[in-house]
Amino acid sequence: MNVLDSTHDPERRAWVPSAQAPDSDFPIQNLPLGVFSRGGDTPRGGVAIGDQVLDLRAALEAGLIRGEAAEAAAGPTLNRLMAMGRPASRDLRQQVSDLLAEGSDARARADDILIPISGVQMHLPSAIANFSDFMVSRDHSWRLGATKDAIAPLPPAFDSIPIAYHSRASSVRVSGEPVVRPNGQWKRGDGVHFGPTEALDYELELAIWLAGENPLGTPVPMSQAPGRLFGYGLLNDWSARDVQRWEMPPLGPFLSKSLSTSVSPWIVTAEAMIPFAIPARRAEGAPPPLPYLDSAENRARGGLSIALEVWLLTPRMKAEGGGPARLTATDFATMAWTPAQMVTHHATNGCNLLPGDLLGSGTCSGPTDESRACMAEIILTGPIMLPNGETRRFLEDGDEVIFRGRAHAPGAVSIGFGECRASILPAPPWPAA
């Protein structure tokens, strides 16, 4: 399944000029899938190439792509394609790569099948039935855990299982939709309060989109887990830290997390990520995983090399015409559990994972100061000092948070994920009656 083919060839070039730009997120080696609309028409599937969208419905009607996979991907969500599994997305990828490659006759139909990305509205790529959020960064867990217990900062089960909780699917939103500051309850020195959160934070995570389906009561062993990984994106697990601290014991996060979750609109398929697979990481001194969470394939190729960044654009920066400031630079390569292990553990009890389901990796913090992937970690050493003289402990109204990511590996063409961004709107007044 995870085998390089002509679609990964670093020498392959697209006839779309913008796809050749060195900093393009979407060269022909990427070909991420998404759902878009234009002018209020019905949403439909597309593929990002350079600064353009390949309209899959138009390409299908023109006879440039064909088959059940192409038909499924051209619909208003990608769920049908996801249900068909990895072989279908691999077939579609090959067709689209051949269509866009230099020398293809499809270039003569460019005006019929390509639309500038700047001229479309992006939508959630799937109808999400379920969203589960993991915690796979040892560094993140250690740093925040040490504020409560310096002797034993990690949860007891951290090195044995990929820890997770079920989050709220209905509040997942596509990049660009603003986030409303939530009201909530929390405790401070002078008592219990209710009102707008005073500690709104971002969490930089990897979005993991699922393919296929296992019947209820049927687990997914490690040998099958890679086939359930449809693709990846960026995910912001917005968090109200004051509410979270108060509500977590004993059942974990609830309203502090369900306020909103932002995801990038393009899904970088598992096929596109094959060149960026790396050995699974295991912390020094950590016990080996139990056999059900272990496989030779996962040890050799279960991890992913993805450089991840967070940028902050404040209202003052906008007013002064300045650019955003980088707050976080980390890499998914340092995570303690792999996407395949997340899938297998999730389905250990027979939980039926559905096509289009979403997993969050948890905060992708690494070992260095600059790789702290949420504000709660960054401010452990003091307030955040921005280049224009502003300071932050948590997010303020009007702030815009921007996630970016690029997969990288020696000899491979680097591919990007596009942006995941959202601005903070003020909390609504609480109803008087």
Number of C-alpha atoms within 10 A of each C-alpha: 11 15 8 13 10 12 22 21 15 14 10 17 18 22 18 19 13 16 22 16 12 10 14 16 26 25 28 29 28 29 29 30 25 27 29 26 18 13 8 8 8 11 20 23 27 31 26 27 29 24 19 22 25 24 21 27 20 18 23 16 12 14 10 17 19 15 12 14 21 23 18 23 26 26 19 21 23 25 22 21 27 28 19 17 20 24 14 18 24 17 14 22 24 15 17 20 22 21 19 22 18 15 12 13 13 19 18 9 12 15 8 14 22 22 18 13 16 9 13 16 15 22 22 22 26 21 16 19 14 17 21 19 22 20 23 29 24 22 23 24 19 16 20 16 16 13 10 10 11 12 8 11 15 19 11 9 9 17 20 14 19 23 19 19 16 13 23 20 18 15 14 21 21 21 26 20 15 17 22 16 23 22 20 18 17 20 14 9 5 6 7 10 13 12 14 20 21 19 18 23 21 25 22 28 29 25 23 29 27 27 29 21 19 17 12 12 12 15 21 28 19 22 16 13 21 24 19 26 23 25 23 25 25 29 31 31 28 21 25 28 22 19 27 20 14 16 19 13 9 6 8 13 21 16 19 26 18 19 20 24 25 25 29 28 28 30 28 28 23 24 26 24 22 17 25 20 21 17 17 21 18 17 12 6 7 11 10 12 15 9 8 14 23 17 17 11 14 23 15 13 18 21 23 25 19 24 16 25 20 26 18 21 18 23 16 13 18 14 8 10 9 13 12 18 18 17 21 23 21 23 21 24 22 23 26 22 28 23 26 25 25 27 25 24 22 23 20 17 13 16 16 17 24 21 28 27 23 25 26 30 29 26 28 29 31 22 15 10 14 15 22 26 29 25 22 21 18 20 15 13 9 10 13 17 14 16 11 11 7 11 11 13 18 19 21 19 16 18 18 22 23 24 27 21 24 17 25 19 15 8 9 15 21 22 26 24 24 23 20 25 25 22 22 18 16 13 15 12 9 10 5 4 3
